[in-house]
Amino acid sequence: MKPSVLILCTGNSCRSHMAEGILRAAAGDLVDVFSAGSKPAGFVHPKAIAVLAEIGIDISAHTSKHMNEFLTRPITTVITVCGRADQLCPVYPGQAYRHHWGFDDPAHAIGSEEEILAEFRRVRDEIRLVFGAYAAGLREGRALP
């Protein structure tokens, strides 16, 4: 059984889904990856789906889930990607590790359609950099699952 990673944010509509898709693409053979939120929005943001599709990652079938859905599952590592989720995060059965890597919420971007998409891309690229490094550490045995 692979270790499991749960990525949390408040709404589970943007950042956590982007991180889930990126980590699953980079290290899904090493860890099971899930995402959830403390107050799920009930949808995955269409712009998050679009900007991940630009880099070849399909999250169109993802759904917004509440973090309590995972309380009975063994979760090895919890990674919070927003401050509110970090404050509200429960301890999960089997949880051995917890990280907080905060990112701006692109859902709050304002401006033209292109400016908003640029913000989603910027956050996607930051998430890709951090979670790509984490995946590389997992592969090299230097990161904790």
C-alpha positions as CSV (number, residue, x, y, z in Angstrom):
1,M,0.0,0.0,0.0
2,K,1.4,3.4,-1.0
3,P,1.6,6.3,1.5
4,S,-1.2,8.8,1.0
5,V,-1.0,12.6,0.8
6,L,-4.0,14.8,1.5
7,I,-3.7,18.4,0.2
8,L,-6.1,20.8,2.0
9,C,-7.3,24.4,1.3
10,T,-10.5,26.2,2.3
11,G,-12.7,25.8,-0.7
12,N,-11.1,22.8,-2.5
13,S,-11.8,24.5,-5.8
14,C,-8.4,25.9,-7.0
15,R,-5.1,25.5,-5.2
16,S,-5.6,22.1,-3.7
17,H,-6.8,20.6,-7.0
18,M,-3.9,22.1,-8.9
19,A,-1.5,20.7,-6.3
20,E,-3.3,17.3,-6.4
21,G,-3.1,17.1,-10.2
22,I,0.5,18.2,-10.3
23,L,1.7,15.9,-7.5
24,R,-0.3,12.9,-9.0
25,A,1.4,13.5,-12.4
26,A,4.8,13.8,-10.8
27,A,4.7,11.1,-8.2
28,G,1.4,9.2,-8.4
29,D,3.3,5.9,-8.7
30,L,4.9,6.6,-5.3
31,V,2.0,8.1,-3.3
32,D,-1.8,8.2,-3.4
33,V,-2.9,11.9,-3.7
34,F,-6.1,13.4,-2.6
35,S,-7.4,16.9,-1.9
36,A,-10.2,18.4,0.2
37,G,-11.4,21.6,1.9
38,S,-12.6,22.9,5.2
39,K,-15.5,24.7,3.4
40,P,-15.7,23.0,0.0
41,A,-17.0,25.3,-2.8
42,G,-18.9,22.4,-4.4
43,F,-17.0,22.7,-7.7
44,V,-13.6,22.8,-9.2
45,H,-12.9,26.2,-10.7
46,P,-13.0,26.1,-14.5
47,K,-9.9,28.3,-14.8
48,A,-7.9,25.8,-12.6
49,I,-9.0,23.0,-14.9
50,A,-8.0,25.2,-17.9
51,V,-4.5,26.1,-16.7
52,L,-3.7,22.6,-15.8
53,A,-4.8,21.4,-19.2
54,E,-2.3,23.8,-20.7
55,I,0.5,21.7,-19.1
56,G,-1.1,18.4,-20.0
57,I,-2.8,17.6,-16.6
58,D,-6.5,16.8,-16.7
59,I,-8.4,17.5,-13.5
60,S,-11.8,17.9,-15.1
61,A,-13.2,14.8,-13.3
62,H,-12.1,16.1,-9.8
63,T,-14.8,17.0,-7.3
64,S,-14.8,19.3,-4.3
65,K,-14.7,17.3,-1.1
66,H,-14.9,18.1,2.6
67,M,-11.8,17.3,4.7
68,N,-13.9,15.2,7.1
69,E,-14.4,12.6,4.4
70,F,-10.9,11.5,5.0
71,L,-11.0,11.2,8.8
72,T,-11.4,7.4,8.6
73,R,-8.7,6.9,6.0
74,P,-5.1,6.4,6.8
75,I,-3.4,9.6,5.7
76,T,0.4,9.6,5.9
77,T,1.0,13.3,5.0
78,V,-1.2,16.4,5.1
79,I,-0.1,19.4,3.1
80,T,-2.1,22.7,3.6
81,V,-1.9,25.2,0.8
82,C,-3.7,28.1,2.5
83,G,-3.5,29.6,6.0
84,R,-7.1,29.0,7.0
85,A,-6.9,25.3,6.2
86,D,-3.7,25.1,8.2
87,Q,-5.4,26.5,11.3
88,L,-8.5,24.2,11.0
89,C,-6.6,21.0,10.0
90,P,-7.5,18.0,12.1
91,V,-5.1,15.1,12.7
92,Y,-5.9,12.1,10.5
93,P,-5.4,8.4,11.4
94,G,-1.9,7.3,10.7
95,Q,-0.8,10.9,9.9
96,A,3.0,11.1,10.4
97,Y,3.8,14.3,8.6
98,R,2.3,17.8,8.0
99,H,3.5,20.6,5.8
100,H,2.2,24.1,5.1
101,W,3.0,25.6,1.8
102,G,0.8,28.6,1.3
103,F,-0.1,30.0,-2.1
104,D,-2.2,33.0,-3.2
105,D,-5.8,32.2,-4.1
106,P,-6.3,32.9,-7.8
107,A,-10.1,32.7,-7.4
108,H,-9.8,36.2,-5.8
109,A,-8.0,37.7,-8.8
110,I,-9.5,40.8,-10.4
111,G,-9.0,42.4,-13.7
112,S,-9.6,41.4,-17.3
113,E,-10.1,37.8,-18.3
114,E,-6.5,37.6,-19.5
115,E,-5.2,39.2,-16.2
116,I,-7.2,36.7,-14.2
117,L,-5.9,33.8,-16.3
118,A,-2.4,35.1,-15.8
119,E,-2.9,34.9,-12.0
120,F,-4.1,31.3,-12.3
121,R,-1.0,30.5,-14.4
122,R,1.3,32.3,-11.9
123,V,-0.1,30.3,-9.0
124,R,-0.1,27.1,-11.0
125,D,3.6,27.6,-11.8
126,E,4.4,28.2,-8.1
127,I,2.6,25.1,-7.1
128,R,4.3,23.2,-9.9
129,L,7.7,24.3,-8.6
130,V,7.1,23.4,-5.0
131,F,5.3,20.1,-5.6
132,G,7.7,19.2,-8.3
133,A,10.5,19.6,-5.9
134,Y,8.6,17.6,-3.3
135,A,8.1,14.8,-5.9
136,A,11.7,14.9,-6.8
137,G,12.6,14.5,-3.1
138,L,10.3,11.5,-2.9
139,R,11.9,9.9,-5.9
140,E,15.4,10.4,-4.4
141,G,14.3,9.2,-1.0
142,R,15.0,12.7,0.6
143,A,11.4,13.7,1.2
144,L,9.1,12.1,3.7
145,P,6.0,10.7,2.0
